[in-house]
Amino acid sequence: MSLKLSTRQVGDVTIVDAAGRITLGEGSSAFRDLVKDLITKGSKKVILNLGEISYIDSSGIGELVSSFTTVQNAGGQMKLLNLTKRVKDLLQITKLYTVFEVFEDEAASLASFK
């Protein structure tokens, strides 16, 4: 299964629901293009809902970091929501868990922007 991305607005926060695999090639480039598009449209508050991600490889992790940097350089914030065990473990192994703000609850992640 490839990567499926959909966005929804909750107030001034854009939530990106991702499902599938974030891997080298199609998945990571689609991810990158979506984040750049959001920034171009003026989205400064982005939540990545990764609850449906079945697999992420090193290039996918790279895209998460790159997207995080892109959003921050544009003066915005990006937070992660609903990490699967696999993604959470990978972020802890790579010491990136401390870089991202991570939430288990959508309401809490939305409230964190206030």
PAZAPA-4460 file (N, C-alpha, C; in steps of 0.05 Angstrom, whole numbers, plus 32768, in hexadecimal, padded with zeros to 4 digits):
% residues 114
    n_x    n_y    n_z   ca_x   ca_y   ca_z    c_x    c_y    c_z   seq   type   mol
   8011   7FE8   8000   8000   8000   8000   8012   8019   8000     1      M     A
   800C   802B   7FEE   801B   8044   7FED   8010   8058   8001     2      S     A
   801A   8070   8000   8013   8085   8014   7FFA   8093   800A     3      L     A
   7FE7   8096   801D   7FCF   80A6   8017   7FCF   80BE   802B     4      K     A
   7FCC   80D6   8020   7FCD   80EE   8031   7FB3   80FD   802C     5      L     A
   7FA6   8106   8042   7F8F   8117   8040   7F92   812D   8055     6      S     A
   7F87   8144   804F   7F89   815A   8063   7F6D   8163   806B     7      T     A
   7F6C   816E   8083   7F53   817A   808D   7F5A   8191   809F     8      R     A
   7F48   81A4   80A0   7F4C   81BC   80B0   7F3C   81BA   80CA     9      Q     A
   7F49   81C0   80E0   7F3B   81C4   80F9   7F43   81DF   8104    10      V     A
   7F31   81F3   80FF   7F39   820E   8105   7F50   8217   80F3    11      G     A
   7F65   8221   80FF   7F7C   8229   80EF   7F92   8214   80EE    12      D     A
   7F8C   81FC   80F7   7F9F   81E5   80F7   7F98   81D3   80DF    13      V     A
   7FAD   81CB   80D0   7FAA   81B8   80BB   7FB3   819C   80C5    14      T     A
   7FA1   8189   80C3   7FA8   816E   80CB   7FAC   815D   80B2    15      I     A
   7FC3   8151   80B0   7FCA   813F   809A   7FC6   8122   80A4    16      V     A
   7FB3   8114   8098   7FAF   80F8   809F   7FBF   80E7   808B    17      D     A
   7FD2   80D8   8095   7FE3   80C8   8083   7FDD   80AA   8088    18      A     A
   7FDB   809B   8073   7FD6   807E   8075   7FE8   8070   8061    19      A     A
   7FF3   8059   806A   8003   8049   8057   8021   8049   8060    20      G     A
   8032   804D   804C   804F   804B   8050   805D   8064   8048    21      R     A
   806F   806E   8059   807F   8085   8051   809B   8079   804B    22      I     A
   80A1   8076   8032   80BA   8069   802A   80C7   8079   8013    23      T     A
   80E0   8071   800D   80EF   807E   7FF8   80DE   807E   7FDE    24      L     A
   80DE   8095   7FD1   80D0   8096   7FB8   80B5   80A4   7FBA    25      G     A
   80A1   8097   7FB0   8086   80A4   7FAE   807B   80AE   7FC8    26      E     A
   807D   809E   7FDE   8072   80A6   7FF7   807E   80BF   8003    27      G     A
   8099   80C0   8003   80A6   80D7   800F   80A4   80F0   7FFE    28      S     A
   80A3   80ED   7FE3   80A1   8105   7FD2   8084   8111   7FD4    29      S     A
   8070   8100   7FD6   8054   8109   7FD9   8052   8118   7FF3    30      A     A
   805E   810E   8008   805E   811A   8022   806B   8136   8021    31      F     A
   8083   8138   8014   8092   8151   8012   8081   8165   8002    32      R     A
   8075   815D   7FEC   8065   816F   7FDC   804D   817A   7FEB    33      D     A
   8040   8169   7FFA   8029   8172   800A   8031   8187   801E    34      L     A
   8046   8182   802D   804F   8196   8041   8057   81B0   8034    35      V     A
   8065   81AF   801E   806C   81C8   8010   8053   81D7   8007    36      K     A
   8040   81C8   7FFD   8026   81D4   7FF4   8018   81E2   800C    37      D     A
   8017   81D4   8023   800A   81E0   803A   8017   81FA   8043    38      L     A
   8032   81FA   8042   8041   8212   804A   803B   8229   8036    39      I     A
   803B   8222   801C   8035   8236   8007   801A   8242   800B    40      T     A
   8007   8232   8014   7FEB   823B   8019   7FE8   824A   8033    41      K     A
   7FFE   824B   8043   7FFD   825B   805C   7FF7   824B   8075    42      G     A
   7FF7   8231   8073   7FF2   8221   808C   800B   8222   809E    43      S     A
   8007   822B   80B6   801D   822D   80C9   801B   8219   80E0    44      K     A
   8003   820C   80E2   7FFF   81F9   80F8   7FF7   81DF   80EB    45      K     A
   8009   81CB   80EC   8005   81B2   80DF   8008   819B   80F2    46      V     A
   7FF4   8188   80F1   7FF6   8170   8101   7FF7   8159   80ED    47      I     A
   800B   8147   80F1   800C   812F   80E1   8001   8118   80F0    48      L     A
   7FEB   810D   80E7   7FDE   80F6   80F3   7FE9   80DD   80E6    49      N     A
   7FFB   80CF   80F5   8008   80B8   80EA   7FFD   809E   80F4    50      L     A
   7FE4   809E   80FE   7FD8   8087   8109   7FD4   8070   80F6    51      G     A
   7FD3   8075   80DC   7FCE   8061   80C8   7FE7   805A   80B8    52      E     A
   7FFE   8063   80C2   8018   805D   80B4   8020   8040   80BB    53      I     A
   8022   802F   80A7   802A   8013   80AC   8048   800F   80AC    54      S     A
   8056   8021   809E   8073   801D   809B   8080   8038   8094    55      Y     A
   8098   803D   80A0   80A7   8055   8099   80C4   804D   8097    56      I     A
   80D2   8055   8082   80EF   804E   8080   80FF   8067   8086    57      D     A
   8119   8064   8082   812B   807B   8089   8126   8094   8078    58      S     A
   811E   8090   805F   8118   80A8   804F   80FE   80B5   8059    59      S     A
   80EB   80A4   8063   80D3   80AF   806E   80D8   80BF   8087    60      G     A
   80EA   80B5   8098   80F3   80C4   80B0   8100   80DE   80A7    61      I     A
   8110   80DD   8092   811D   80F5   8087   8109   8109   807E    62      G     A
   80F3   80FF   8072   80DE   8112   8069   80D0   811F   8081    63      E     A
   80CB   810F   8096   80BF   811B   80AE   80D0   8132   80B8    64      L     A
   80EA   812E   80BA   80FD   8142   80C4   80FD   815A   80B1    65      V     A
   80FF   8154   8097   8100   8169   8083   80E6   817A   8083    66      S     A
   80D0   816D   8086   80B6   817B   8087   80B4   818C   80A0    67      S     A
   80BD   8181   80B6   80BE   8190   80D0   80CE   81A9   80CC    68      F     A
   80E5   81A7   80C0   80F7   81BE   80BC   80EA   81D2   80A9    69      T     A
   80DE   81C9   8094   80D0   81DA   8080   80BB   81EB   808E    70      T     A
   80AA   81DE   809E   8094   81EC   80AD   80A0   8200   80C1    71      V     A
   80B5   81F8   80CF   80C1   820A   80E3   80CD   8222   80D6    72      Q     A
   80DB   821E   80BF   80E8   8234   80B1   80D4   8248   80A6    73      N     A
   80BB   823E   80A2   80A5   8250   8098   8097   825D   80B0    74      A     A
   80A1   8258   80C8   8095   8265   80E0   807E   8255   80EB    75      G     A
   807C   823C   80E4   8065   822B   80ED   806E   8216   8100    76      G     A
   805B   8205   8108   8060   81EF   811A   8054   81D5   810E    77      Q     A
   8063   81BF   8111   8059   81A5   8108   805A   8192   811F    78      M     A
   8044   8184   8124   8043   8171   813B   803A   8156   8130    79      K     A
   8041   8141   813F   8039   8126   8136   8023   811B   8148    80      L     A
   8012   810B   813C   7FFB   8100   814A   7FF8   80E2   8144    81      L     A
   7FF0   80D3   8158   7FE9   80B6   8155   8000   80A6   8148    82      N     A
   8017   80A7   8154   802D   8097   8149   8028   8079   814E    83      L     A
   802D   8069   8139   802B   804C   813D   8044   8043   814D    84      T     A
   8043   802C   8158   805A   8022   8168   8073   8022   8157    85      K     A
   8071   8019   813E   8088   8018   812D   8095   8034   8128    86      R     A
   8084   8047   8122   808E   8063   811E   809A   806E   8137    87      V     A
   808C   806A   814E   8095   8074   8167   80B0   8068   816E    88      K     A
   80B3   804E   816B   80CD   8040   8170   80E3   804C   815F    89      D     A
   80DD   8050   8146   80F1   805A   8133   80FA   8076   813B    90      L     A
   80E7   8087   8143   80EE   80A2   814C   80FE   80A1   8165    91      L     A
   80F8   808E   8177   8108   808C   8190   8125   8082   818A    92      Q     A
   8127   806F   8179   8142   8064   8172   8153   807A   8165    93      I     A
   8147   808A   8154   8156   809F   8146   8158   80B9   8156    94      T     A
   814E   80B8   816E   814E   80D0   8181   813E   80E7   8176    95      K     A
   812C   80E2   8163   811C   80F8   8158   8102   80FC   8168    96      L     A
   80FC   80EA   817A   80E4   80EC   818A   80E4   8106   819A    97      Y     A
   80FB   810F   81A1   80FD   8128   81B1   80FB   8141   81A0    98      T     A
   80FE   813E   8185   80FD   8155   8173   80E0   815D   816E    99      V     A
   80CF   8149   816B   80B3   814E   8164   80A2   8150   817D   100      F     A
   808D   8160   817C   8078   815F   8191   8065   8149   8188   101      E     A
   8061   8135   8199   8052   811D   8192   8039   811B   81A4   102      V     A
   8022   8116   8198   8009   8114   81A7   7FFB   80FA   81A0   103      F     A
   7FEC   80EF   81B4   7FDC   80D7   81AF   7FBF   80DF   81AA   104      E     A
   7FB8   80F8   81B1   7F9C   8101   81B1   7F99   811A   819F   105      D     A
   7F87   8118   818B   7F84   812F   8178   7F7C   8149   8187   106      E     A
   7F6A   8147   819A   7F62   815F   81A8   7F79   816D   81B7   107      A     A
   7F8B   815C   81C3   7FA2   8167   81D1   7FB6   8174   81BD   108      A     A
   7FB8   8167   81A5   7FCB   8172   8191   7FC0   818D   8187   109      S     A
   7FA6   818F   8183   7F9A   81A8   817A   7F9D   81BE   8190   110      L     A
   7F98   81B6   81A9   7F9A   81CA   81BF   7FB6   81D4   81C2   111      A     A
   7FCA   81C4   81BB   7FE6   81CC   81BF   7FEE   81E4   81AE   112      S     A
   7FDF   81EB   8199   7FE4   8202   8189   7FDA   821C   8195   113      F     A
   7FC9   821B   81A9   7FBD   8233   81B4   7FD1   8243   81C4   114      K     A
***
